[in-house]
């Protein structure tokens, strides 16, 4: 059992590697098998249908955009996102939904871009379409391929939650134009970059970090650490022999009810509508046939029951005859050890397949659990940020109220001080006025006194008589 397991694991490694040591398309067939179904599709070979929810949209669901040296780069939270979002092309089938056609060239994101009217939009490129095709082609991409978000949400981790509803896409498309920015690496490979980092920073008034792209050694979810992002992006051998040897371990044939017909990379909408109308017409006609059967009456029903019984008896006879022939062949067939070994190998392979499926389911459950935990952490962080924002706003409001109260108190104090100054000035002016009046009264009184003194001797002069002494004095003064 251990030897068989080791042989199977070595076989998988050998199939995924080419003769010269490079990686082949087999790595896609093996790594994506647990997460979806491979289908043999006309004109495209093997295409992959992911096992996702019905509202899945490539380059929108469960992922986000970052800015790298290649421009806008898609980071998927799916464990298998390293392959379908960086290699190959996506297309939509009316019966299966979104399907992925593998290719050998790695890119940051194989999408076309539009901008205008306050929105950024992108759409997956369909098979057969390269960046070198004329830009006029992108005006004809079907509406359901486009996803639009307001410009401020282009770098959000939950960008899918901000995508506009599908009915609004048609209106927004006519308000936008194709973004022609592109990047060419040293191997002369050209990629669409979408809106530039400076434009996003100018429109959103925020800084957009630029991550350096590193290689990762094994398939898995994209890793981001500080200013670096790691992708598993091996060089895929594209020679004829490698393509011929690569094949899925399990696959299905395309159901004829699938109506998508991509010619030159475009959907044939008329063929889709015609096929859908045919299916609707068949469903609509079925009740009519049942009603006609009910109108046949009892005789028609009895005849139909007898016919059904005859058909069942014939089928039982054929089944018993085929079982009898199988028993005879088994009795005549001699015992062979190779058959036992082959059956044992089949059992081992079945057990190995079961183990792989179980591991794939466990990985898928772990990925889903990690994704839920990450979303819960993001929600908690957003809730904490909202609470902190509310607390800061309340604190700012309290500070503003306190500042207004202080200003009002200071203003009242200034008004009181001005009132006191006015009162003091009025008192001082009143005292000065009283002093001036008092002084004026004193001057008037003094002046009256002087006038009285001056007027009093003049009235007494005629009636005065000189004394003898005065007479002698006056006489001496006259002699002199």
C-alpha positions as CSV (number, residue, x, y, z in Angstrom):
1,X,0.0,0.0,0.0
2,X,2.8,2.4,0.9
3,X,4.6,1.5,-2.3
4,X,1.5,2.1,-4.4
5,X,1.0,5.5,-2.7
6,X,4.6,6.5,-3.3
7,X,4.2,5.4,-7.0
8,X,1.1,7.5,-7.5
9,X,2.6,10.6,-5.9
10,X,5.8,10.2,-8.0
11,X,3.5,9.7,-11.1
12,X,1.7,13.0,-10.4
13,X,5.0,14.8,-10.0
14,X,6.3,13.3,-13.2
15,X,3.2,14.1,-15.2
16,X,3.3,17.8,-14.0
17,X,6.9,18.2,-15.1
18,X,8.2,18.2,-18.7
19,X,11.2,16.3,-19.9
20,X,13.5,19.4,-19.4
21,X,12.4,20.0,-15.8
22,X,9.8,22.8,-16.6
23,X,6.2,22.9,-15.5
24,X,3.4,21.8,-17.9
25,X,-0.3,22.4,-18.2
26,X,-0.7,19.2,-16.0
27,X,-0.1,21.4,-12.9
28,X,-3.4,23.1,-13.7
29,X,-5.3,19.8,-14.2
30,X,-4.0,18.3,-11.0
31,X,-4.1,21.3,-8.6
32,X,-7.6,22.5,-9.7
33,X,-9.3,19.1,-9.9
34,X,-10.4,19.1,-6.2
35,X,-12.0,22.6,-6.6
36,X,-14.0,22.2,-9.7
37,X,-14.8,20.1,-12.8
38,X,-12.8,19.8,-16.0
39,X,-15.0,19.7,-19.1
40,X,-14.0,18.8,-22.7
41,X,-15.2,21.9,-24.6
42,X,-15.3,22.4,-28.4
43,X,-12.6,24.8,-29.7
44,X,-11.0,25.3,-26.3
45,X,-10.0,21.8,-25.2
46,X,-10.3,21.3,-21.5
47,X,-11.9,24.1,-19.6
48,X,-12.5,24.3,-15.8
49,X,-15.7,25.1,-14.0
50,X,-15.1,26.2,-10.4
51,X,-17.2,24.8,-7.5
52,X,-18.4,28.2,-6.2
53,X,-21.6,30.0,-5.3
54,X,-24.0,31.0,-8.0
55,X,-23.2,34.8,-7.6
56,X,-19.5,34.2,-8.4
57,X,-17.9,36.7,-10.7
58,X,-14.2,36.4,-11.7
59,X,-12.0,39.3,-10.5
60,X,-14.7,40.5,-8.2
61,X,-15.7,37.7,-5.7
62,X,-13.5,37.0,-2.7
63,X,-10.5,39.2,-3.7
64,X,-9.2,42.7,-4.0
65,X,-6.9,45.0,-6.1
66,X,-3.4,46.1,-5.1
67,X,-0.8,48.2,-6.9
68,X,2.5,46.5,-8.0
69,X,5.2,47.2,-10.6
70,X,2.8,45.7,-13.1
71,X,0.0,48.1,-12.2
72,X,-3.3,47.0,-10.7
73,X,-2.9,43.3,-9.6
74,X,-5.6,41.0,-8.5
75,X,-5.1,39.2,-5.1
76,X,-7.5,36.3,-4.7
77,X,-8.5,34.8,-1.3
78,X,-9.3,31.5,-2.9
79,X,-6.7,28.8,-2.3
80,X,-6.8,28.0,-6.1
81,X,-6.7,31.7,-7.2
82,X,-3.0,31.6,-8.2
83,X,-3.9,29.9,-11.5
84,X,-7.3,31.1,-13.0
85,X,-6.8,34.8,-12.2
86,X,-3.2,35.1,-13.5
87,X,-3.2,32.5,-16.4
88,X,-5.7,31.9,-19.2
89,X,-9.0,33.5,-19.9
90,X,-12.6,33.4,-18.5
91,X,-15.9,33.2,-20.5
92,X,-19.5,32.8,-19.5
93,X,-21.7,29.8,-20.6
94,X,-25.5,30.1,-20.2
95,X,-25.7,26.5,-18.9
96,X,-22.5,26.1,-16.8
97,X,-21.9,29.7,-15.8
98,X,-18.3,31.1,-15.5
99,X,-15.6,28.8,-17.0
100,X,-11.8,29.1,-17.3
101,X,-9.7,28.2,-20.3
102,X,-6.0,27.6,-19.3
103,X,-3.0,29.3,-20.9
104,X,0.7,29.5,-20.3
105,X,1.5,33.2,-19.8
106,X,1.3,34.7,-16.3
107,X,-0.1,38.2,-15.8
108,X,-1.2,40.5,-12.9
109,X,-4.8,40.2,-14.1
110,X,-6.2,39.5,-17.6
111,X,-8.9,42.1,-17.7
112,X,-9.9,45.2,-19.6
113,X,-10.5,48.5,-17.8
114,X,-12.9,51.5,-18.1
115,X,-13.2,54.7,-16.1
116,X,-15.4,57.8,-16.0
117,X,-18.4,59.3,-14.2
118,X,-16.8,58.6,-10.8
119,X,-16.5,54.8,-11.5
120,X,-13.7,52.3,-12.3
121,X,-14.7,49.1,-14.2
122,X,-13.0,45.9,-15.3
123,X,-14.0,42.8,-17.3
124,X,-12.3,39.4,-17.9
125,X,-10.7,38.9,-21.2
126,X,-12.3,36.0,-23.2
127,X,-10.3,33.2,-25.0
128,X,-8.4,34.3,-28.0
129,X,-8.1,37.9,-26.9
130,X,-4.7,39.4,-26.2
131,X,-3.6,42.9,-25.1
132,X,-2.3,43.6,-28.7
133,X,-5.8,43.5,-30.1
134,X,-7.3,46.9,-31.1
135,X,-8.8,48.8,-28.2
136,X,-12.1,49.1,-30.2
137,X,-12.8,45.5,-29.3
138,X,-13.3,46.3,-25.7
139,X,-16.4,48.4,-26.5
140,X,-18.1,45.1,-27.6
141,X,-17.5,43.1,-24.4
142,X,-20.9,41.8,-23.1
143,X,-22.4,43.9,-20.3
144,X,-22.5,41.0,-17.8
145,X,-18.7,40.7,-18.0
146,X,-18.2,44.2,-16.5
147,X,-17.9,45.1,-12.8
148,X,-18.0,48.7,-11.6
149,X,-17.3,50.3,-8.3
150,X,-17.1,54.0,-7.2
151,X,-13.5,55.3,-7.4
152,X,-13.0,55.5,-3.7
153,X,-13.5,51.7,-3.2
154,X,-11.1,50.5,-5.9
155,X,-8.4,49.5,-3.3
156,X,-10.8,48.2,-0.6
157,X,-10.3,44.7,0.7
158,X,-14.1,44.2,0.3
159,X,-14.4,45.6,-3.2
160,X,-17.1,43.1,-4.2
161,X,-19.5,44.5,-1.6
162,X,-19.3,47.9,-3.3
163,X,-19.9,46.7,-6.9
164,X,-22.9,48.4,-8.4
165,X,-26.0,46.2,-9.1
166,X,-26.1,44.6,-12.6
167,X,-29.1,46.7,-13.9
168,X,-26.9,49.9,-13.4
169,X,-24.0,48.5,-15.4
170,X,-25.5,49.3,-18.8
171,X,-26.0,52.9,-17.8
172,X,-22.5,53.3,-16.4
173,X,-20.8,51.7,-19.4
174,X,-22.1,54.6,-21.6
175,X,-20.6,57.1,-19.1
176,X,-17.0,55.6,-19.2
177,X,-14.2,55.1,-21.7
178,X,-11.6,52.4,-22.2
179,X,-8.4,52.8,-20.1
180,X,-5.4,52.2,-22.4
181,X,-2.6,52.2,-19.9
182,X,-0.3,49.1,-20.3
183,X,3.0,47.8,-19.1
184,X,5.6,45.8,-21.1
185,X,8.2,43.7,-19.2
186,X,11.7,42.7,-20.2
187,X,10.3,39.7,-22.1
188,X,8.2,42.0,-24.2
189,X,5.0,40.8,-22.6
190,X,2.3,43.5,-22.4
191,X,-0.3,43.7,-19.6
192,X,-3.1,46.1,-18.9
193,X,-2.4,48.2,-15.8
194,X,-5.7,49.9,-15.4
195,X,-5.9,53.4,-13.7
196,X,-2.5,54.6,-12.6
197,X,-1.4,54.9,-9.0
198,X,-1.1,58.7,-9.2
199,X,-4.7,59.0,-10.6
200,X,-6.1,56.8,-7.8
201,X,-4.2,58.9,-5.2
202,X,-5.4,62.2,-6.8
203,X,-9.0,61.1,-7.1
204,X,-9.2,59.5,-3.6
205,X,-6.8,62.0,-1.9
206,X,-5.0,59.1,-0.2
207,X,-1.7,57.3,-0.5
208,X,-1.6,54.0,-2.5
209,X,1.2,51.6,-1.5
210,X,3.2,49.8,-4.3
211,X,4.1,46.1,-3.6
212,X,7.1,44.3,-5.0
213,X,6.2,40.9,-6.8
214,X,8.1,37.8,-5.6
215,X,8.0,34.2,-6.7
216,X,6.5,31.5,-4.5
217,X,7.8,28.0,-4.6
218,X,4.5,26.1,-4.5
219,X,0.8,26.5,-5.4
220,X,-1.4,28.2,-2.8
221,X,-3.0,31.4,-1.7
222,X,-1.2,34.7,-2.4
223,X,0.9,35.9,0.5
224,X,1.4,39.6,1.4
225,X,4.1,40.7,3.8
226,X,4.8,44.4,4.4
227,X,5.7,45.8,1.0
228,X,6.0,42.4,-0.8
229,X,3.5,40.0,-2.5
230,X,4.3,36.4,-3.4
231,X,2.7,34.6,-6.3
232,X,3.2,31.1,-7.6
233,X,3.9,31.9,-11.2
234,X,5.9,29.1,-12.9
235,X,6.9,29.2,-16.5
236,X,4.6,26.8,-18.3
237,X,6.0,24.8,-21.2
238,X,4.0,25.4,-24.3
239,X,5.5,22.9,-26.8
240,X,3.3,20.4,-28.7
241,X,4.5,17.3,-26.8
242,X,3.9,18.8,-23.4
243,X,0.3,19.9,-24.4
244,X,-0.3,16.4,-25.8
245,X,0.8,14.6,-22.6
246,X,-1.2,16.9,-20.2
247,X,-4.7,15.6,-19.5
248,X,-7.1,15.8,-16.6
249,X,-7.5,12.7,-14.4
250,X,-11.3,13.1,-14.5
251,X,-13.4,15.2,-16.9
252,X,-16.9,15.5,-18.4
253,X,-18.2,16.1,-21.9
254,X,-19.9,19.4,-22.7
255,X,-23.6,19.2,-22.3
256,X,-25.4,20.1,-25.5
257,X,-27.7,22.4,-23.5
258,X,-24.7,24.7,-23.2
259,X,-25.4,27.5,-25.6
260,X,-22.3,29.7,-25.5
261,X,-20.7,30.0,-28.9
262,X,-17.6,32.2,-28.9
263,X,-16.5,33.3,-32.3
264,X,-13.4,35.5,-32.5
265,X,-13.7,36.0,-28.7
266,X,-17.3,37.3,-28.7
267,X,-20.6,35.9,-27.5
268,X,-23.1,35.0,-30.2
269,X,-26.1,36.5,-28.4
270,X,-28.5,35.6,-31.1
271,X,-27.6,31.9,-30.9
272,X,-28.0,32.0,-27.1
273,X,-31.4,33.7,-27.3
274,X,-32.6,31.1,-29.9
275,X,-31.5,28.2,-27.7
276,X,-33.0,29.6,-24.6
277,X,-36.3,30.2,-26.5
278,X,-36.2,26.6,-27.7
279,X,-35.8,25.2,-24.1
280,X,-38.6,27.5,-22.9
281,X,-40.9,26.3,-25.8
282,X,-40.2,22.6,-24.9
283,X,-41.0,23.3,-21.2
284,X,-44.2,25.1,-22.2
285,X,-45.3,22.3,-24.5
286,X,-44.9,19.6,-21.8
287,X,-48.1,20.4,-19.9
288,X,-50.1,20.3,-23.1
289,X,-49.0,16.8,-23.8
290,X,-50.0,15.7,-20.3
291,X,-53.4,17.3,-20.7
292,X,-53.8,15.5,-24.1
293,X,-53.1,12.2,-22.3
294,X,-55.7,13.0,-19.7
295,X,-58.3,13.6,-22.4
296,X,-57.8,10.1,-23.9
297,X,-60.3,8.6,-21.5
298,X,-60.3,5.3,-19.6
299,X,-59.8,3.2,-22.7
300,X,-56.7,5.1,-23.8
301,X,-55.3,4.9,-20.3
302,X,-55.8,1.1,-20.2
303,X,-54.1,0.6,-23.6
304,X,-51.2,2.7,-22.5
305,X,-50.8,0.7,-19.3
306,X,-50.8,-2.6,-21.3
307,X,-48.2,-1.2,-23.6
308,X,-46.0,-0.1,-20.7
309,X,-46.3,-3.6,-19.1
310,X,-45.2,-5.3,-22.3
311,X,-42.2,-3.0,-22.6
312,X,-41.2,-3.7,-19.0
313,X,-41.4,-7.5,-19.5
314,X,-39.2,-7.3,-22.6
315,X,-36.6,-5.2,-20.8
316,X,-36.5,-7.7,-17.9
317,X,-36.0,-10.5,-20.4
318,X,-33.1,-8.7,-22.1
319,X,-31.5,-7.9,-18.7
320,X,-31.7,-11.5,-17.5
321,X,-30.1,-12.7,-20.8
322,X,-27.3,-10.2,-20.6
323,X,-26.6,-11.3,-16.9
324,X,-26.6,-15.0,-18.0
325,X,-24.0,-14.2,-20.8
326,X,-21.8,-12.4,-18.3
327,X,-21.9,-15.4,-15.9
328,X,-20.9,-17.8,-18.7
329,X,-18.0,-15.6,-19.7
330,X,-16.8,-15.5,-16.1
331,X,-17.1,-19.2,-15.8
332,X,-15.1,-19.8,-19.0
333,X,-12.4,-17.2,-18.2
334,X,-9.3,-18.8,-16.5
335,X,-7.9,-17.4,-13.3
336,X,-5.2,-14.7,-14.0
337,X,-3.0,-13.1,-11.4
338,X,-2.7,-10.0,-13.5
339,X,-6.5,-9.4,-13.0
340,X,-6.0,-9.6,-9.2
341,X,-3.1,-7.2,-9.5
342,X,-5.1,-4.8,-11.6
343,X,-8.0,-5.0,-9.3
344,X,-5.7,-4.3,-6.4
345,X,-4.2,-1.4,-8.2
346,X,-7.7,-0.1,-9.0
347,X,-8.6,-0.4,-5.3
348,X,-5.4,1.4,-4.3
349,X,-6.0,4.1,-6.9
350,X,-9.6,4.4,-5.7
351,X,-8.4,4.7,-2.1
352,X,-5.8,7.2,-3.1
353,X,-8.4,9.2,-5.0
354,X,-10.6,9.1,-2.0
355,X,-7.8,10.3,0.2
356,X,-7.0,13.1,-2.2
357,X,-10.6,14.2,-2.3
358,X,-10.8,14.1,1.5
359,X,-7.6,16.2,1.7
360,X,-9.0,18.6,-0.9
361,X,-12.2,18.9,1.1
362,X,-10.3,19.5,4.3
363,X,-8.1,22.1,2.5
364,X,-11.3,23.7,1.1
365,X,-12.8,23.7,4.6
366,X,-9.7,25.2,6.1
367,X,-9.6,27.8,3.4
368,X,-13.2,28.7,4.0
369,X,-12.6,28.8,7.7
370,X,-9.6,31.0,7.3
371,X,-11.6,33.2,5.0
372,X,-14.4,33.5,7.5
373,X,-11.9,34.2,10.3
374,X,-10.3,36.9,8.1
375,X,-13.6,38.4,7.3
376,X,-14.5,38.4,11.0
377,X,-11.2,40.1,11.8
378,X,-11.8,42.7,9.2
379,X,-15.3,43.2,10.5
380,X,-13.9,43.5,14.1
381,X,-11.3,46.0,12.9
382,X,-13.9,48.0,11.1
383,X,-16.2,47.9,14.1
384,X,-13.3,49.0,16.4
385,X,-12.4,51.7,13.9
386,X,-16.0,52.9,13.8
387,X,-16.2,52.9,17.6
388,X,-12.8,54.8,17.9
389,X,-14.1,57.2,15.3
390,X,-17.3,57.8,17.3
391,X,-15.3,58.3,20.5
392,X,-12.9,60.7,18.8
393,X,-15.9,62.6,17.4
394,X,-17.5,62.8,20.8
395,X,-14.3,64.0,22.3
396,X,-13.9,66.6,19.7
397,X,-17.4,67.8,20.3
398,X,-16.8,67.9,24.0
399,X,-13.6,69.9,23.4
400,X,-15.4,72.2,21.1
401,X,-18.2,72.8,23.7
402,X,-15.6,73.4,26.4
403,X,-13.8,75.8,24.1
404,X,-17.0,77.7,23.4
405,X,-17.8,77.8,27.1
406,X,-14.4,79.2,27.8
407,X,-14.8,81.8,25.1
408,X,-18.2,82.7,26.4
409,X,-16.8,83.0,30.0
410,X,-13.9,85.1,28.8
411,X,-16.2,87.3,26.8
412,X,-18.4,87.8,29.9
413,X,-15.3,88.7,32.0
414,X,-14.2,91.2,29.4
415,X,-17.7,92.7,29.3
416,X,-17.7,93.0,33.2
417,X,-14.2,94.5,33.1
418,X,-15.3,97.0,30.5
419,X,-18.4,97.9,32.6
420,X,-16.2,98.5,35.7
421,X,-13.8,100.6,33.7
422,X,-16.7,102.7,32.4
423,X,-18.1,103.1,35.9
424,X,-14.7,104.1,37.2
425,X,-14.3,106.6,34.4
426,X,-17.7,108.0,35.0
427,X,-16.9,108.4,38.7
428,X,-13.6,110.0,37.9
429,X,-15.3,112.4,35.5
430,X,-18.0,113.2,38.0
431,X,-15.4,113.9,40.7
432,X,-13.4,116.1,38.3
433,X,-16.5,117.9,37.4
434,X,-17.4,118.5,41.0
435,X,-13.8,119.7,41.7
436,X,-14.0,122.1,38.8
437,X,-17.3,123.4,40.0
438,X,-16.0,123.8,43.6
439,X,-12.8,125.5,42.4
440,X,-14.9,127.8,40.2
441,X,-17.1,128.6,43.2
442,X,-14.1,129.3,45.3
443,X,-12.6,131.6,42.7
444,X,-15.9,133.4,42.4
445,X,-16.1,133.8,46.2
446,X,-12.5,135.1,46.4
447,X,-13.2,137.5,43.6
448,X,-16.3,138.8,45.4
449,X,-14.3,139.2,48.6
450,X,-11.6,141.2,46.7
451,X,-14.1,143.4,45.1
452,X,-15.8,144.0,48.4
453,X,-12.5,144.9,50.0
454,X,-11.6,147.2,47.1
455,X,-15.0,148.9,47.2
456,X,-15.1,149.4,51.0
457,X,-12.2,152.1,51.4
458,X,-13.5,154.2,48.6
459,X,-16.8,154.6,50.5
460,X,-15.1,155.7,53.8
461,X,-12.5,158.1,52.4
462,X,-14.5,161.5,52.5
463,X,-15.5,161.2,56.2
464,X,-12.0,160.4,57.6
465,X,-10.1,163.1,59.7
466,X,-6.3,163.0,60.1
467,X,-4.8,162.7,63.5
468,X,-2.2,165.2,64.8
469,X,0.5,162.7,64.3
470,X,-0.6,162.1,60.7
471,X,-0.7,165.8,60.2
472,X,2.9,166.2,61.4
473,X,4.0,163.3,59.3
474,X,2.3,164.7,56.2
475,X,3.9,168.1,56.9
476,X,7.3,166.7,57.2
477,X,6.8,164.8,53.9
478,X,5.7,168.0,52.3
479,X,8.9,169.9,53.4
480,X,11.0,167.2,52.1
